[in-house]
């Protein structure tokens, strides 16, 4: 990988349990390590045994000859705090978590532990819906283009990720909520007004995103097809549905603001995506 | 025709048409108003008052364009129950209580309209609503059948009323009931008029609506006895319409003393529920008939209906709803804006003031006959067949609703219908959690695709009547002139209510020039061994499949022969895509059901096909099938319509345009009505050879929409011989026109060069 782009994720942390998914989870993590040329920290919350250690060693041996790249941590305690604390302690930039498929194996959600980690971690979190043994190329990345102060950094970082994963296409989605339109369509006149206002809003949003895109270094944009798409719909929901419709391989979102008391009552933007992961999701911090 | 704008001049030029259609509608509204009021055991005039209040108030404050408001069928059952039970059998006191209930429900309707809760009607499954309407139809039928046979005293619930029908018939043959039998005879003849009216396609006969024929004949009969016969009028005065002597001075005062009584409140709720549903369904249906394709503001209309009900209640009238039958008559007679509703009220006032004496001569049996017909139409076995086609589970919902409605009341009935639907959906999906988990979550994504600019809508999880409003809200924000794709491939379950409504959208989009394609449903389980047809397919696509394999009729075989003689194509399949003929003025106010039996040449210049259409709902619902020829012209020509003079039905749709005379052809000008927006261009298009062609050939109705010619002989299917003649005529006409066009090009081109 190009040396230029690997300053984002220097240290990747993955929490593992000895489930049937162990192999796939570790394979996914090792591939990320390859892509980003980073270090890997494997955390297991539980007792260290000879047998477990050998299994992990055996799995990683297929990837890297360089033993120093991978550190295995054994810790006991509450999984959420163990993983968050370890990530902070080792200055990890990215935590990887596996999702749990629902009964029909077509929908994925993340468990309560992963959810808490996602909310409270200090670094980026990557949620993988279907950890697999084999490499799945990442072609299309969808990034949120919300009107938010974090968005610019997220977009710039997304290009870096896109370069590292050799993605070919990156779509920036601007979600515009219905409230901003302020029109209830009841008849032909209100429909006309609604259509006009939407057009203007979409244009405005597009200009805003274009400004951000202008600030992205040229070599980051190299070789990537950039698209923008504005969607009128529920914030945090539409982008997930969109990612599913266009069959994106990765969805990159701003991290939610620190959970305040109110967020526990009103569903947060990102909750819709967490409750039903459309694809792999990267929450950027 | 598109000139109808909001400008004053446009408004004034539209006025005569609207006055005329308001008049025709009032001819129906008068007997129906009397009849509906009588069926509710309210004073007959109360139905007319409702129509008058509705017409005036809603035309001022409403949000729809061509709807007619007045007393509705659906309410009869609720009002009858209220009037007969609220005061424990004292009908007049019950009527006063009911007036109070009508006023309260009017207030509720205003609230619903103001809070924009018109969407609430989307939460009712279609099969349950159809079941409810059928149950209302059965109830009206059961009661009014007896009244039609002059047995006005009968009481009881719907089931006992139905089982008593043979009794009422037998009684008539007993000698002591001779006097009653004549009244019953009037009723039966009236019923026959209702039934056969649609079958007689005589232009002049059709100018007066069927209910008015009945009234006119009944009044005529009473005058016959008064003026020409020695015998007294054989129908007892108890069987005639009772009218107060001073109609507009002595209003009954509503009695609010039961305001907090549980029974009263449930009546208020029932009235509100039924009138909202009936109105919303009617508005939706009438919007599809609007010649200028406007979209009604449902919430504004509900508010206006609420105000109208309050006004009507205070002056002793029934409550006001939007009524489909009268509205479609309005459209068919050229109504283009709300003034026709207003004029329908004004004519009703005139009738009541001028013809009080005549109205008192109408026998109740004649009015009951109109209602029997209406009730039958609502409950028609046809509806049952339609529901059954969609799936057994819909039939179950349908019957559950009917039985519950008839044995209990409307509100319980519809609730049981909803419950049955929910349970069936649970069973079909073998999961309750599936619904619970995503019921309150958003499930619709809509965006405008950047490249082609078309709208894309995707629906996730499940889509049924419970969460349909989310989808509907999005769809309503798409201009119907756009191209839209709605995709269900991420959706596990789609119910009949949603699919039916989407079909409505499809029609509207097509009418307004856009497109609305439904994709992704084919990947769902569509196998016939499963009763899940609901969730997968659009109801009738299965029907189409089965028809392709069925045997061809003789006519179809003959059509096939014609096609192969010309080495053309023949397609017997029913095609629901009627966009090719929808453009013509002739079909503007008609609802085309499908096109089938098409034969067309390989370049698809000529196409002959059978079209099935109806001229509106209920009363004028008789289906018409006709054979038309469309010709694709090589170049654009001015829009025009060519008719033989005097054919009213064709002509008044073009009212506002004057007959265009072609100079030097007085005979042609005399024989044909030529109409169009641009007389100058039409005159220059009608060259000698074309005029000569029309003069020397048999007559056809011809319409041109610029690029296509529509040629129709009669409003019925053409025989094989007629089709051959039509073909011959069409090919020769096309030659003449293309000759003119090529000459024009030759003439014009040197000019351009110089």
Interface residues (C-beta under 8 A of the other chain):
Chain A: X184 X185 X186 X187 X188 X190 X191 X192 X194 X195 X198 X202 X227 X228 X229 X230 X231 X232 X233 X234 X237 X238 X241 X242 X244 X245 X272 X275
Chain B: X63 X116 X294 X295 X296 X297 X298 X299 X300 X441 X442 X444 X445 X446 X447 X448 X450 X456 X458 X460 X474 X476 X477 X479 X487 X490
